[in-house]
Amino acid sequence: METKGLSILIPVYNTIVTKLVQDLHQQASVLDCPFEIILADDCSKPEFISENRKLAELDGVRYEQMQTNVGRAIIRNRLAQLARFDYLVIMDCDVAMVDGDFLKRYLQNETESVIFGGYTYMPEQKQKNCMLRWTYDTKLRTLSAEQRRLSPYTAFSTVNFFIKRNILLSYPFNEKLSVYGHEDSMLRCELEQQGIMIAHIDNPVYHMHLDDNESYIEKTKMGVNNLWAINGMPEFSKLTEHINLLHYYGKLKRWHFVTAAKWLFCLSKPFLLLNLKSSKPLLPLYQWFKLGYLCTIAKN
């Protein structure tokens, strides 16, 4: 049975979270409600495990160790199951606090079922070899609450969000997705289908990890692979209509242009990679890279 209070849930993988947890603990300690912070380590390297285990010495902090690497979806569901309280704040481990009122702002909006607070970057994180992720996020993802409310579902991300525990237990992350990419897309599509509103407030965290261009391209391919796996799941046939990349692929398929798009992608790929790895990547070319790559892995 759920108890009114706040469970702060952080899946951890190969990251030292000492400063993050200490800051959250300090904020939570002055709230007028019980709280807990649960860390679930997804089989990190020993040096990260030994350092993060020490955080369990703080009152209200629990540390859970996975014996194998279970992936982003399973570990978040596991955290929700472990939580004792009815309000959950779930965040990635590679974030940092912007100010000291982060938890307070979420609790001020506790009547909402799901809330996305947003995320941002520090100016000094902008580096020449990280411009693809920087450009994509700063143009399309690190938006104000007012901007996000225009597309409340597509603007949702699991970097930092608040959700009622009973909702996440009823509509958990899809555990068929074991690798990086689109577990947040599936959750927001599920919420949309169930008529559960996602509220947006300005309550960002700093996203401290900015992928270099090479790594982000590989992550993009992993995400598209996951998306194609989603497309093959009959139980999610209606949900995939709300994912833009699958929507445009569906149009190509109806027009019998998939083979032509695959051929064009293979021809243009060297030029695409040259631009995407440059200091001035173009987002339309990035979107075409994702669609073209999808056409190459799709089985028509």
Phi and psi in degrees as a GROMACS rama.xvg file:
@    title "Ramachandran Plot"
@    xaxis  label "Phi"
@    yaxis  label "Psi"
@TYPE xy
-77.8229  148.876  GLU-2
-120.883  141.916  THR-3
-66.1072  125.102  LYS-4
167.106  -173.522  GLY-5
-121.902  123.64  LEU-6
-108.293  119.46  SER-7
-101.043  117.784  ILE-8
-116.622  125.941  LEU-9
-132.802  108.463  ILE-10
-74.1017  135.519  PRO-11
-121.483  136.197  VAL-12
-149.447  114.307  TYR-13
48.6686  45.179  ASN-14
-143.646  136.313  THR-15
-81.6609  122.348  ILE-16
-111.87  18.3871  VAL-17
-56.2365  -53.1517  THR-18
-63.9649  -42.6614  LYS-19
-59.412  -48.8518  LEU-20
-67.8703  -39.7361  VAL-21
-62.0708  -42.1076  GLN-22
-64.6936  -43.8544  ASP-23
-64.9243  -40.2451  LEU-24
-63.1858  -41.1857  HIS-25
-63.2307  -43.2015  GLN-26
-64.8782  -45.0649  GLN-27
-66.7334  -30.7585  ALA-28
-65.998  -21.0662  SER-29
-103.418  4.48924  VAL-30
-77.4098  154.256  LEU-31
-92.3303  48.9054  ASP-32
-161.002  154.091  CYS-33
-66.7265  155.108  PRO-34
-148.191  165.662  PHE-35
-149.708  151.478  GLU-36
-120.22  121.276  ILE-37
-114.908  124.536  ILE-38
-105.326  129.981  LEU-39
-120.679  111.843  ALA-40
-88.9977  126.468  ASP-41
-94.6188  55.7188  ASP-42
64.7699  54.5962  CYS-43
-73.2332  174.191  SER-44
-66.7711  151.671  LYS-45
-54.145  -37.2865  PRO-46
-65.8882  -30.6968  GLU-47
-76.2764  -39.7081  PHE-48
-61.4247  -47.4527  ILE-49
-63.6924  -35.104  SER-50
-75.8431  -43.1644  GLU-51
-73.6519  -26.5212  ASN-52
-57.9626  -31.8036  ARG-53
-61.8162  -23.4148  LYS-54
-66.924  -20.5085  LEU-55
-66.532  -10.5907  ALA-56
-72.6707  -18.6884  GLU-57
-74.8923  139.714  LEU-58
-59.8836  130.653  ASP-59
86.3629  2.12467  GLY-60
-105.92  130.451  VAL-61
-118.506  145.541  ARG-62
-123.488  125.989  TYR-63
-118.483  136.416  GLU-64
-114.182  119.387  GLN-65
-76.3941  141.621  MET-66
-84.001  -22.4673  GLN-67
-135.143  163.239  THR-68
-76.8573  111.838  ASN-69
-98.8537  -16.2296  VAL-70
96.8924  169.781  GLY-71
-66.2252  -38.0425  ARG-72
-73.7966  -51.509  ALA-73
-61.0819  -42.8657  ILE-74
-68.087  -33.683  ILE-75
-70.4079  -38.0372  ARG-76
-64.5899  -40.0246  ASN-77
-62.0419  -41.3163  ARG-78
-62.4425  -42.0928  LEU-79
-63.3558  -37.0568  ALA-80
-67.7185  -34.9496  GLN-81
-75.3603  -24.4627  LEU-82
-61.9154  141.068  ALA-83
-95.6066  -18.9225  ARG-84
-110.015  164.982  PHE-85
-87.305  -14.5956  ASP-86
-106.639  126.98  TYR-87
-114.261  135.605  LEU-88
-117.014  118.555  VAL-89
-115.977  133.076  ILE-90
-146.097  157.213  MET-91
-69.9038  160.035  ASP-92
-80.6463  -17.4366  CYS-93
-99.6751  45.8554  ASP-94
-123.118  168.473  VAL-95
-141.789  156.353  ALA-96
-73.9468  139.371  MET-97
-83.7516  -38.7211  VAL-98
-152.572  -172.689  ASP-99
-93.369  6.27785  GLY-100
-111.54  17.7036  ASP-101
-56.7235  -54.6448  PHE-102
-69.097  -37.7995  LEU-103
-58.2412  -42.9062  LYS-104
-64.7011  -38.1101  ARG-105
-64.2921  -43.9275  TYR-106
-68.6808  -25.1542  LEU-107
-67.881  -15.764  GLN-108
-117.218  30.5087  ASN-109
-66.9784  -12.7649  GLU-110
-73.4408  -17.0837  THR-111
-76.1084  148.752  GLU-112
-77.5982  -43.2095  SER-113
-139.234  136.313  VAL-114
-135.901  133.605  ILE-115
-108.278  126.883  PHE-116
-94.2306  -17.5204  GLY-117
93.9919  175.224  GLY-118
-151.875  163.466  TYR-119
-148.873  178.509  THR-120
-124.958  157.154  TYR-121
-81.0733  142.303  MET-122
-54.3809  -35.0744  PRO-123
-71.3785  -8.94716  GLU-124
-76.7134  -14.5653  GLN-125
-69.4594  112.268  LYS-126
-131.686  150.027  GLN-127
-57.053  -38.634  LYS-128
-85.941  6.55905  ASN-129
-123.679  19.9704  CYS-130
-71.7713  -24.0362  MET-131
-66.4706  -52.4874  LEU-132
-64.7883  -41.676  ARG-133
-59.3928  -47.9498  TRP-134
-64.8573  -45.7851  THR-135
-61.8161  -48.3035  TYR-136
-70.2864  -45.2491  ASP-137
-70.0221  -27.2074  THR-138
-84.864  -34.6537  LYS-139
-122.015  -18.1286  LEU-140
-116.83  -39.6612  ARG-141
-86.6542  68.8407  THR-142
-101.983  158.579  LEU-143
-71.0309  163.126  SER-144
-59.8206  -38.7937  ALA-145
-60.7547  -41.876  GLU-146
-68.7073  -41.3644  GLN-147
-66.2898  -30.8653  ARG-148
-65.9224  -17.9207  ARG-149
-67.9222  -29.114  LEU-150
-137.641  72.5927  SER-151
-62.0114  -27.1763  PRO-152
-87.2297  -46.5711  TYR-153
-68.2816  -22.107  THR-154
-84.088  -3.34193  ALA-155
-75.5992  144.016  PHE-156
-145.64  155.024  SER-157
-94.194  11.5541  THR-158
-57.8801  -35.9611  VAL-159
-165.084  105.659  ASN-160
-152.321  161.084  PHE-161
-112.651  139.264  PHE-162
-153.944  144.872  ILE-163
-69.3872  137.08  LYS-164
-60.3039  -41.0029  ARG-165
-62.9332  -30.3251  ASN-166
-70.2771  -46.0667  ILE-167
-67.4317  -33.3673  LEU-168
-68.9582  -32.9058  LEU-169
-76.1671  -34.1523  SER-170
-130.006  71.4587  TYR-171
-72.245  169.31  PRO-172
-61.2242  143.99  PHE-173
-72.4105  111.185  ASN-174
-78.4975  -2.55358  GLU-175
-72.9294  -16.7677  LYS-176
-92.7289  100.189  LEU-177
-98.3536  -12.8888  SER-178
-118.228  -179.884  VAL-179
-62.3369  135.544  TYR-180
118.233  120.969  GLY-181
76.1334  10.3256  HIS-182
-65.2201  -31.5226  GLU-183
-71.5131  -35.9655  ASP-184
-60.9073  -42.3204  SER-185
-68.0994  -37.5747  MET-186
-65.6152  -46.242  LEU-187
-68.7786  -32.6453  ARG-188
-65.5903  -40.0379  CYS-189
-63.1846  -44.3929  GLU-190
-62.3181  -41.3676  LEU-191
-63.8531  -43.2065  GLU-192
-64.3787  -33.6232  GLN-193
-83.2853  -2.075  GLN-194
75.2782  22.1799  GLY-195
-92.3904  117.155  ILE-196
-73.0878  143.996  MET-197
-105.547  116.459  ILE-198
-86.6938  155.524  ALA-199
-128.776  130.802  HIS-200
-132.339  163.131  ILE-201
-86.8721  93.0891  ASP-202
-145.242  59.7551  ASN-203
-77.862  160.203  PRO-204
-113.618  160.412  VAL-205
-80.9473  127.391  TYR-206
-87.4438  112.14  HIS-207
-87.193  -16.876  MET-208
-105.277  118.855  HIS-209
-115.569  111.67  LEU-210
-62.1014  140.419  ASP-211
-71.4701  165.507  ASP-212
-56.731  -45.7589  ASN-213
-59.9767  -47.7651  GLU-214
-64.7015  -37.9807  SER-215
-71.122  -33.6828  TYR-216
-63.9543  -42.258  ILE-217
-65.1854  -40.3481  GLU-218
-63.0633  -38.1644  LYS-219
-60.4705  -44.4776  THR-220
-63.6873  -40.341  LYS-221
-61.3633  -41.9369  MET-222
-63.9973  -40.426  GLY-223
-66.8822  -38.6065  VAL-224
-59.0847  -43.1461  ASN-225
-63.5455  -38.975  ASN-226
-63.2231  -39.3331  LEU-227
-67.363  -34.6389  TRP-228
-63.6547  -41.5093  ALA-229
-59.8137  -43.0943  ILE-230
-60.0691  -24.7595  ASN-231
-90.9159  2.36432  GLY-232
-94.8525  111.918  MET-233
-56.2867  -34.3885  PRO-234
-68.3867  -12.455  GLU-235
-115.123  21.3152  PHE-236
-60.9124  -37.9516  SER-237
-74.8202  -33.6249  LYS-238
-67.239  -35.1513  LEU-239
-67.9211  -15.5555  THR-240
-64.5579  -20.4122  GLU-241
-95.6378  4.73368  HIS-242
-104.849  117.73  ILE-243
-55.3777  -44.8548  ASN-244
-61.7755  -42.4  LEU-245
-69.7091  -32.7839  LEU-246
-61.1904  -46.7595  HIS-247
-71.2688  -33.8355  TYR-248
-62.7971  -41.0149  TYR-249
-60.3368  -37.6441  GLY-250
-64.637  -44.873  LYS-251
-59.5342  -39.6381  LEU-252
-66.546  -42.4693  LYS-253
-64.2591  -33.1404  ARG-254
-89.2836  2.5888  TRP-255
60.0109  39.6972  HIS-256
-108.368  5.75024  PHE-257
-63.7428  -45.1128  VAL-258
-62.8051  -41.7257  THR-259
-64.749  -39.9412  ALA-260
-65.9515  -38.4866  ALA-261
-62.802  -43.7802  LYS-262
-63.7486  -44.1381  TRP-263
-64.9977  -38.5761  LEU-264
-63.2296  -45.1786  PHE-265
-61.2973  -38.0691  CYS-266
-68.6754  -39.6383  LEU-267
-89.5548  -8.71331  SER-268
-55.8045  -44.9188  LYS-269
-58.4118  -41.8379  PRO-270
-66.9274  -41.5067  PHE-271
-59.2233  -48.7501  LEU-272
-64.1227  -36.4527  LEU-273
-60.3985  -43.9551  LEU-274
-71.1522  -44.8868  ASN-275
-66.5341  -24.5766  LEU-276
-93.5163  2.99416  LYS-277
-86.7315  179.36  SER-278
-82.0341  -6.19033  SER-279
-134.643  65.7549  LYS-280
-69.4231  145.339  PRO-281
-101.743  124.504  LEU-282
-62.948  -37.214  LEU-283
-59.3543  -35.7647  PRO-284
-69.7384  -34.689  LEU-285
-64.7592  -42.6245  TYR-286
-64.3589  -38.4067  GLN-287
-67.6177  -36.1518  TRP-288
-58.8542  -45.6322  PHE-289
-64.2003  -44.4468  LYS-290
-67.0956  -43.5241  LEU-291
-63.3857  -41.2894  GLY-292
-63.4288  -40.6671  TYR-293
-58.0784  -41.4856  LEU-294
-62.6489  -31.5888  CYS-295
-74.8857  -26.9231  THR-296
-98.1893  -14.4801  ILE-297
-70.0074  139.751  ALA-298
-105.755  107.379  LYS-299
